[in-house]
Every structure is written in structure tokens, then in C-alpha cells.
Amino acid sequence: MMDLLGVAAVLLDADGRIALWSPQAEDLYGYTAEEALGRYAAPLLIREENWDLVIKKFASVMETGRSWGGAFPVRHKDGSTRLVELRNMRLQNDRGDFYVLGLATDSPTLRAVERDVALSTRLIAQSPIGLAILDTDLRYVAVNPALERMHGIAAEEHLGRHYREIMSSSKFEVPEAAMHQVLATGDPMVDQSTIVGRTPADPYKHAWSISLYRLEDPQGRVIGVADLVLDVTDRYQAATEAAEARKRLALIADGAARIGTTLEVGQTARELAEVTVPELADVGTVDVLDSALDEHRPPTRDGPAHFRALAVKAAYPTEALYAADPPGHIVAYDADRLATRCVRTGRPILISHLTDDDLSHIARDAHAAGMLARAGVHSYMLVPLTARGEILGFLGLSRARSPQPFGEDDLALAGELASRAAVCIDNARSHESVRNAAETLQRSLLPDHPPHLPGLQIASRYRPAQATYEIGGDWYDVLPLDGHKTALVVGDVMGSGIDAAATMGRLRTATSAFADLDLEPAQILQHLDKITSGLEHYIATCVYAVYDPHRAECHIATAGHMPPVLVRSGARPVLLDLPTGTPLGVGGVPFETTTIPLAPGDQLVLYTDGLVETRRDAIDERLEALRRLLDVPDRSLEETCDRLLCELRRPDDPDDVALLIARTQTLLTD
């Protein structure tokens, strides 16, 4: 402070002569020590009109020993007048001689310092920002009232204690390290560290923004660090709530994109579990009432509820995973279980903090409840899966490793996801029910293979369209004929639905009847064309082949159908170059029969366009892929069928497939 004010010291003897002249006096008055020492002070420093006043004050101090002070105008060496703040006091040496010591500083400078000190003192005392001054060892030197209130510790209890003695939590290691860095570098840190925690003053969680800057004296010597603490709890909570809202919206958007990608109940349930874990819960389960999936099992209003587990998902390996019901299992839950209560009331259940009694009402039995307890499950919620007014099952979510309990916002989010999933599950179960019925009907219209065919091995497949539940018009037939001959037929009625299936059934019946007449394949197609022409709005493609094992020949004709593939032993598969013909139902165009010799081991592959046609690929590329897959020797016909369907079909393909493969073999005679 003395250096800041530039306090000048001047010592006068009893006669008023200058006996001591400090360097600061030279700065204040302009005279060097050589110019001032030994001279009378009044003529040197005071204008003549003020001599009497000064001499009288000097004499009073010397006489009474009472100090005098005040603002007084003095004369500078350059002739100007300056107002200085004076303090005069009498001194006595060891010989009993009296002197007067005059201390002076520039008055405007002193007034400015006084204002700064007063302002700083009031600001620090009244500021809502906590302020602490710590020395270079990080021990408290000063604490303002705001920081006292934040810490709940009196200022006196701070003083002399280390920063970490007051702020003992491990999270305050970060600001402690920052203080050392500020002391070392001098670079301030402004609002760069936010600490969240509790203090003895308030059990509720707060957030504080910490700013630090280094303190130096006028000579640049480091004397400590200033710690400014601002309570930003409201801002932190608003930011946290905004982040949670964004997270919830992102999860809802993610659920909209990921849930219901297929019309399959189990897959939809797994998608729901995967969306909610780990973003919302540590463990998620999806269970559906068995009565919702099995129309022959009526729902019950009393007693146990029977659930079929569809999906279980955990964010990490945990014993809670084994407390859940394995997917595919049907488990009965008593009426007092939360799962049963949830689906019978249709209301969600939220238990933020679980007790042992709660666990016993969640788990299927005491053993499962023990596993949940050992896994540390502490928060749980159940959300019903409701679609079109019907309760299908529930979504169960639990937290164990995540410390935060579930809240109302979490329940609302889970309800949003469960609502979407429930509609998708309802659509999927309806689709599966209708599709299963359609497939059953379709398969009932397809033939079984005769137990024995002379000179032939046969394998076949029918694969319904996965992307629709309507009945298709694809079919195949294997018809034993007189003379050990066998007719091989594959056809495709354009369109889908009951009408297409009915048309397919008529053509199958007609084909079987005409085959017994021992007609050429072209003649068979000619008769089928007339029948199809009489069926309104429908046309069909067909390939009809007759194998004669005695002549080792195959007679074949096509009506607008995909070319069969001939696979000969030791040769690459080829597409048969046959007269294509027009589809059945066009009418007026003759068909042609082609004769192909076949040796033992040769294969004839007949198929519908659903095997090779897609919206994504050129037909030539797909036919080449078919030939490549068939170019594998020594594979059984059953394996070949499975390989073709696996490699060439996708789950979302919109068309049926009928596939028939015949391999010739040596004719055995009695």
C-alpha cells in the first residue's frame, strides 16, 4: 500500500530544517535530496501566503506532541501547486531532541484508492458471487459472505485451512489442479469448470461455476489466487432438462425407425427391447399374453395370467437377466404379481425405489426375486402394450447399475415407445394369423410327391411371399403317367388372393385330367390356354414336361414361362433355349414341344419367376446367379432346393416361389 500510494517521508529538526528526505519525497515534490537537505521546509515547499499557517501548525506539533493531518497545497519544484495529504507527528531521539516527521502522498491518488477500496469492500461483501482469496499454498486468506453461505461454514473457520480441507470431495481435485496451474502460468480460467454436488449448507444438489485468477502485488510478486464461485444451479438444471428432452426425442425417433421393421411378432418385441436398453434401462423384457397370440386360448380375468416371453435384453452381464423368463417360454403369473395387475388394469406401474416386498411381486417366484436383489435392481416400471383398445402384454424395465431411479418422464417415454410397438405387434400378429391361414390353404392345394417314380428323383419347395399375407398363384405338380412316364408341371397364375388361388386350383385339376390323355405337352398347353381364356381377368405361365425313362427323353413345352435349367454331369448348367410361347389365357398362338435327351444323373430345374426376378437386379444377372448356384456336383436335390432359396430369396420378396428339381436315374425293371 505504501508503494501504491508513493508515501513521501520528510524529517524536520526543531528549527524547521530538512534533516531527512526520502526517494518518494523527490517523486512528490521534485527536489533531490541534495537540493532539500539542510534547507528550511517552509520557504522550499510552501507558498508565502501559507507560511504563517504552516509555522503555527509546526510549532503546535513540536510543543504539544499532538499529530496533525489534512490536505494541504504545496509547491512543486516546477512551480506548480499540488494538493497532498499530510500527516505530521513529533519524534524524539535518544538524546531528547525533538523532530517532526511529515508523511505525505498525492491527495487525488489517495482519494482514488479510498474509493476503490470502499467499492471493492462493498462489492465483495454484498456480491452474490462467492469469493475466496487463497495464498500460494492454497490456504484461505479471506472469504466473502456469499461463499460462507454456499459452503455453510463461517469465514473464520476457513482462514488458514487448505482448500481441500474445506472442499474435501474428490470432484474438487479438478479446481485444485486448476489453481496450481493459474498460480504457475498467470493465465486466468473463467467459467471453465462446473462442479455439481452438495455442501453442509444445503442437502440438495447444486451446480457451481468456478473462475480463477492470479493475484500479484505492485512489484509483480505472486501472492495468491482469487476463487470466484457462481451458483449456476438453475442454468445447469435447465441445460440438463434440455439435454434429457433431446435424448427423449432422439429415443422416440430411434424407436420410430427401428421398431416394426418386419411383420413378425418376435422381431418387433426384440426391436422394442433393443431400443430401450441401455438408453432407458439396464434390463428390458417384452412379454405378451398367450391369449393374444393363440386365438384358441381365451383370456382370463381371474387367477394367474399366462404370458409368452418374446424378448429379454440387458446392457451388461447381470444375474437379473436370468431372473427374466427366457424368450419362447410360457409362464403363469399369479394375480398378485405386478405383471398381471398391469395387463388387467391397463395402467402403467412405476416404483422408483424398490423394496424386498416389491421384488417378490415382480419376479415369477422367490428364486427369481433373490436374483433381482443380488443384481442390485433398485427401480422398476411396467408399461402395458395396448393396441386398438386391446391389451396385448407389457414392457418391463429395470435399473440396477444406473444410479438414477425411474421418474415420470421415463414412464412417459416408455409409454410412447410401448404404444408404437404395441400397434406393430398387433399388426404383426394379425399378419401372421392371416398369412398362416393363407399358407395353409395354399399348401393344401399343392401335391405330395408320389412314393415311387420310375427313373426319377424329385425334390420340390413352395415358399410363400414374405411381404404379403395374400395367397399366391404359384404351383407345381408331379403326375405319374402310363408307361412309366412322369409329367412335371410348374405354373404361375398372375396376381394374388383367393381368385388367383381358385384359378390355380382349376388349372391344376385340368392339367391332371389332360395328362391322363397321353397328349403332347404342346397340346396340353393348348387345352389349358382355352380354359384360362374363359377365366375373367386372369392369365398364367406354365412349363409342362414329360419324362420317358425308357427312351431317356424329356418332351417339354412352355407358355410364357421362365426357361428351365438343364444340369448335365460334368458340364456347366444351361438355360434351355425353348420356344417361349405366350402365357395361358392370351389365346390363338400355338405352342411347340421340344425333345431333349437325358442321361442318368442329369437334372431338370423348373421354377417360377419369384425365384429370380427382383426390382433391384437385371434378370440376366439373376439367371446367371441361378446357374452358378446349380454348378455344384454331388449335392443332393434337397440341399440344392434349400441353397437356391437361401441365396436367391430375401425376406421382403413380394412373390411366391414354386421350385421343382428332377434328377434322372437308371430305370430299374422287374
Residue pairs with C-beta under 8 A, 6 or more apart in sequence:
1 113
3 218
3 219
4 113
4 218
5 105
5 106
5 109
5 110
5 113
6 24
6 27
6 28
6 105
6 106
6 109
7 24
7 103
7 104
7 105
8 22
8 24
8 25
8 27
8 28
8 29
8 103
8 104
8 105
9 20
9 22
9 24
9 25
9 101
9 102
9 103
10 18
10 20
10 21
10 22
10 25
10 36
10 41
10 101
10 102
10 104
11 18
11 19
11 20
11 91
11 99
11 100
11 101
11 102
12 18
12 19
12 41
12 58
12 99
12 100
12 101
12 102
13 19
13 97
13 99
14 62
14 97
14 98
14 99
15 40
16 40
16 41
16 42
16 55
16 58
17 38
17 39
17 40
17 41
18 36
18 37
18 38
18 39
18 40
18 41
18 44
19 37
19 99
20 37
21 31
21 33
21 36
21 37
25 31
25 36
25 104
26 32
26 33
26 36
28 82
28 84
28 104
28 105
28 106
29 36
29 45
29 74
29 76
29 77
30 76
30 77
30 78
31 44
31 77
35 77
36 44
41 102
42 51
42 54
42 55
42 58
43 51
44 75
45 74
45 75
46 54
46 74
46 75
47 73
47 75
47 81
50 72
50 73
54 72
57 68
57 88
58 88
58 100
60 66
60 68
61 67
61 68
61 88
61 89
61 90
61 100
62 90
62 98
62 100
65 90
67 87
67 88
67 89
67 90
68 86
68 87
68 88
69 85
69 86
69 87
69 88
70 85
70 86
71 83
71 84
71 85
71 86
71 107
72 83
72 84
72 86
73 81
73 82
73 83
73 84
74 81
74 82
74 83
74 84
74 104
75 81
75 82
76 82
82 106
83 106
83 107
83 108
84 104
84 105
84 106
84 107
85 104
85 105
85 106
85 107
85 110
86 102
86 103
86 104
87 102
87 103
87 104
88 100
88 101
88 102
88 103
89 100
89 101
89 103
90 98
90 99
90 100
90 101
91 98
91 99
91 100
91 101
92 98
92 99
93 99
124 131
124 144
125 144
125 145
127 144
127 146
128 146
128 231
129 146
129 228
129 229
129 230
130 143
130 144
130 146
130 147
130 149
130 150
130 151
130 208
130 227
130 228
130 229
130 230
130 231
131 142
131 143
131 144
131 146
131 147
131 226
131 227
131 228
131 229
132 140
132 142
132 143
132 144
132 147
132 158
132 226
132 227
132 229
133 140
133 141
133 142
133 143
133 215
133 224
133 225
133 226
133 227
134 140
134 141
134 163
134 179
134 224
134 225
134 226
134 227
135 141
135 223
135 224
136 183
136 222
136 223
136 224
136 225
137 162
138 162
138 163
138 164
138 176
138 179
138 180
138 225
139 160
139 161
139 162
139 163
140 158
140 159
140 160
140 161
140 163
140 166
141 159
141 224
142 155
142 159
143 155
143 158
143 159
144 155
145 155
146 229
147 158
147 229
148 154
148 155
148 158
149 201
150 199
150 201
150 206
150 208
150 229
150 231
151 158
151 166
151 199
151 200
151 201
152 199
152 200
152 201
152 202
153 166
153 200
153 201
158 166
163 172
163 175
163 176
163 179
163 227
164 172
164 173
164 176
167 175
167 176
169 197
171 195
171 196
171 197
172 195
174 193
174 195
175 193
175 195
175 210
175 212
175 227
178 189
178 192
178 193
178 210
178 212
179 212
179 225
179 227
181 187
181 189
182 188
182 189
182 212
182 213
182 214
182 225
183 214
183 222
183 224
183 225
186 214
186 216
186 222
188 211
188 212
188 213
188 214
189 210
189 211
189 212
189 213
190 211
190 213
191 209
191 210
191 211
191 230
192 210
192 211
193 209
193 210
194 207
194 208
194 209
194 210
194 232
194 236
195 207
195 208
195 210
196 205
196 206
196 207
196 208
196 236
197 205
197 206
198 204
198 205
198 206
199 206
205 233
206 231
206 233
207 231
207 232
207 233
207 235
207 236
207 237
208 229
208 230
208 231
208 232
209 229
209 230
209 232
210 227
210 228
210 229
210 230
211 227
211 228
211 230
212 225
212 226
212 227
212 228
213 225
213 226
213 228
214 222
214 224
214 225
214 226
215 222
215 223
215 224
215 225
215 226
216 222
216 223
217 223
244 409
247 279
248 409
248 413
251 275
251 279
251 280
251 413
251 417
252 413
252 416
252 417
254 275
254 279
255 272
255 275
255 416
255 417
255 420
255 421
256 420
258 271
258 274
258 275
259 268
259 271
259 272
259 275
259 417
259 420
259 421
259 424
260 268
260 271
260 420
260 421
260 423
260 424
260 427
260 428
261 267
261 271
262 268
262 428
262 651
263 427
263 428
263 431
263 432
263 435
263 469
264 428
264 432
265 288
265 293
265 310
265 425
265 428
265 429
265 432
266 310
266 311
266 327
267 428
268 421
268 424
268 425
268 428
269 286
269 288
269 310
269 311
269 421
269 425
270 286
270 310
270 311
270 313
271 421
272 284
272 286
272 311
272 395
272 417
272 418
272 421
273 284
273 285
273 286
273 311
273 312
273 313
274 313
275 417
276 284
276 313
276 395
276 397
276 414
276 417
277 283
277 284
277 313
277 314
277 315
277 397
278 315
278 316
280 397
280 410
280 413
280 414
280 417
281 315
281 397
281 398
281 399
281 402
281 406
282 314
282 315
282 316
282 318
282 320
282 398
282 399
282 400
282 401
282 402
283 312
283 313
283 314
283 315
283 318
283 320
283 321
283 324
283 377
283 397
283 398
283 400
284 311
284 312
284 313
284 314
284 395
284 396
284 397
284 398
285 309
285 311
285 312
285 313
285 324
285 325
285 395
285 396
286 309
286 310
286 311
286 312
286 385
286 393
286 394
286 395
286 396
286 421
287 307
287 308
287 309
287 310
287 325
287 339
287 393
287 394
287 396
288 307
288 308
288 310
288 385
288 392
288 393
288 425
289 299
289 305
289 306
289 307
289 308
289 343
289 391
289 392
289 393
290 297
290 306
290 307
290 308
290 330
291 297
291 298
291 299
291 300
291 306
292 299
292 390
292 392
292 393
292 429
293 308
293 429
295 433
297 306
300 306
301 344
302 335
303 334
303 335
304 332
304 333
304 334
304 335
304 340
305 332
305 333
305 335
305 337
305 339
305 340
305 343
305 344
306 330
306 331
306 332
306 333
307 325
307 330
307 331
307 332
307 333
307 339
307 393
308 328
308 329
308 330
309 324
309 325
309 326
309 327
309 328
309 329
309 330
309 331
310 327
310 393
311 327
312 321
312 324
312 325
312 326
312 327
314 320
314 321
315 401
316 401
318 375
318 400
318 401
319 371
319 372
319 374
319 375
320 371
320 372
320 375
320 377
320 398
320 400
322 371
323 363
323 368
323 369
323 371
323 372
323 375
324 368
324 396
325 331
325 364
331 364
333 339
333 340
333 364
334 340
335 341
336 361
337 361
337 362
337 364
338 349
338 361
338 362
338 380
338 382
339 362
339 382
339 394
339 396
341 349
342 348
342 349
342 382
342 383
342 384
342 394
343 384
343 391
343 393
343 394
344 391
346 384
346 386
346 391
347 384
348 381
348 382
348 383
348 384
348 411
348 414
348 415
349 381
349 382
350 381
350 406
350 408
350 411
351 358
351 379
351 380
351 381
351 406
352 379
352 405
352 406
352 407
353 378
353 379
353 405
354 362
354 377
354 378
354 379
354 380
356 369
356 373
358 380
359 369
359 372
359 373
359 377
360 366
360 369
362 369
362 372
362 380
362 396
363 369
363 371
363 372
372 398
375 400
376 400
376 401
377 398
377 399
377 400
378 399
378 400
378 405
379 398
379 399
379 404
379 405
379 406
380 396
380 397
380 398
380 399
380 406
381 396
381 397
381 398
381 406
381 410
381 411
381 414
382 394
382 395
382 396
382 397
383 394
383 395
383 397
383 411
383 414
383 415
383 418
384 391
384 393
384 394
384 418
384 422
385 391
385 392
385 393
385 394
385 395
385 418
385 421
385 422
385 425
386 392
386 418
386 419
386 422
387 422
387 423
387 425
387 426
388 423
388 426
390 426
392 422
392 425
392 426
392 429
393 425
394 418
395 414
395 417
395 418
395 421
397 406
397 414
399 405
399 406
431 469
434 469
435 464
435 468
435 469
438 464
438 469
438 470
438 471
439 464
441 471
441 501
442 462
442 464
442 471
442 472
442 501
442 656
443 462
445 475
445 501
445 504
445 505
445 508
446 462
446 475
446 476
446 658
447 476
447 477
447 478
449 458
449 460
449 478
450 478
450 480
453 478
453 480
453 486
454 484
454 486
454 549
454 667
454 668
455 484
455 486
455 547
455 549
455 664
455 665
455 666
455 667
456 486
456 547
456 549
456 662
456 663
456 664
456 665
457 637
457 662
457 663
457 665
458 478
458 637
458 660
458 661
458 662
459 636
459 637
459 638
459 640
459 641
459 660
459 661
460 476
460 478
460 641
460 658
460 659
460 660
460 661
461 641
461 642
461 645
461 657
461 658
461 659
462 474
462 475
462 476
462 656
462 657
462 658
462 659
463 610
463 645
463 649
463 656
463 657
463 659
464 472
464 656
465 472
465 496
465 610
465 653
465 654
465 655
465 656
466 650
466 651
466 652
466 653
467 651
467 652
467 653
467 654
468 496
468 654
470 496
470 497
471 496
471 497
471 498
471 500
471 501
472 496
472 500
472 501
472 610
472 655
472 656
473 492
473 493
473 494
473 495
473 496
473 500
473 501
473 503
473 504
473 540
473 656
474 491
474 492
474 493
474 504
474 608
474 610
474 655
474 656
474 657
474 658
475 489
475 490
475 491
475 492
475 493
475 504
475 507
475 508
475 658
476 489
476 490
476 491
476 606
476 658
476 659
476 660
477 487
477 488
477 489
477 490
477 508
477 511
477 512
478 486
478 487
478 488
478 489
478 660
479 486
479 487
479 489
479 511
479 512
479 515
480 486
481 487
481 515
481 516
481 518
481 546
482 518
483 548
483 550
484 548
484 549
484 550
484 667
485 546
485 547
485 548
485 549
486 546
486 547
486 549
486 662
487 511
487 515
487 544
487 545
487 546
488 544
488 545
488 546
488 547
488 604
488 606
488 660
488 662
489 511
489 542
489 543
489 544
489 545
490 542
490 543
490 561
490 606
490 607
490 608
490 658
490 659
490 660
491 504
491 507
491 508
491 511
491 540
491 541
491 542
491 543
491 561
491 584
491 608
491 658
492 540
492 541
492 542
492 561
492 608
492 609
492 610
492 656
492 658
493 500
493 503
493 504
493 507
493 538
493 539
493 540
494 500
494 538
494 539
494 540
494 541
494 583
495 538
496 656
499 537
499 538
500 538
503 532
503 535
503 538
503 540
504 540
506 531
506 535
507 528
507 531
507 532
507 540
507 542
507 584
510 527
510 528
510 531
511 524
511 528
511 542
511 544
514 523
514 524
514 527
514 528
515 524
519 527
520 555
520 557
520 593
521 544
521 545
521 546
521 555
521 556
521 557
521 591
521 593
522 557
522 590
522 591
522 592
522 593
524 544
524 557
525 542
525 544
525 557
525 558
525 559
525 581
525 584
525 591
526 590
526 591
528 540
528 542
528 559
528 584
529 559
529 584
529 585
529 586
529 587
529 591
530 587
531 584
532 538
532 539
532 540
532 584
532 585
533 585
533 586
533 587
535 585
538 585
539 583
539 584
539 585
539 586
540 559
540 583
540 584
540 585
541 558
541 559
541 560
541 561
541 562
541 583
541 584
541 608
541 609
542 558
542 559
542 560
542 561
542 584
543 556
543 557
543 558
543 559
543 561
543 562
543 564
543 606
544 556
544 557
544 558
544 559
545 554
545 555
545 556
545 557
545 564
545 604
545 606
546 554
546 555
546 556
547 553
547 554
547 598
547 604
547 662
547 664
548 554
548 555
549 664
549 667
550 667
552 597
552 598
552 599
552 664
553 595
553 596
553 597
553 598
554 595
554 596
554 597
554 598
554 604
555 593
555 594
555 595
555 596
556 564
556 576
556 578
556 593
556 594
556 595
556 596
557 578
557 579
557 581
557 591
557 592
557 593
557 594
558 564
558 578
558 579
558 580
558 581
558 591
559 581
559 582
559 583
559 584
559 591
560 580
560 581
560 582
560 583
560 584
560 586
561 580
561 581
561 608
562 607
562 608
562 609
562 611
562 612
563 575
563 576
563 577
563 578
563 580
563 623
564 575
564 576
564 578
564 604
564 605
564 606
564 607
565 573
565 574
565 575
565 576
565 604
565 605
565 626
565 627
565 630
566 573
566 574
566 575
566 576
566 596
566 602
566 603
566 604
566 605
567 573
567 602
567 603
567 604
567 605
567 630
567 631
568 599
568 601
568 602
569 599
569 601
569 602
569 633
572 627
572 631
573 605
573 626
573 627
573 630
573 631
574 627
575 623
575 627
576 594
576 596
578 592
578 594
579 591
579 592
579 594
581 589
581 591
581 592
582 589
598 604
598 664
599 664
600 664
600 665
600 666
601 663
601 664
601 665
602 663
602 664
603 630
603 637
603 640
603 661
603 662
603 663
603 664
604 661
604 662
605 626
605 630
605 659
605 660
605 661
606 659
606 660
606 661
606 662
607 626
607 644
607 657
607 658
607 659
607 660
608 655
608 656
608 657
608 658
608 659
609 655
610 653
610 655
610 656
610 657
610 658
611 626
611 644
611 645
611 648
611 649
611 657
611 659
612 619
612 622
612 623
612 625
612 626
612 648
613 619
613 622
613 655
614 622
614 650
614 653
622 648
625 647
625 648
626 644
626 648
629 643
629 644
629 647
629 648
630 640
630 644
632 640
632 643
635 643
637 661
637 663
640 661
641 659
641 661
644 659
645 657
645 659
649 657
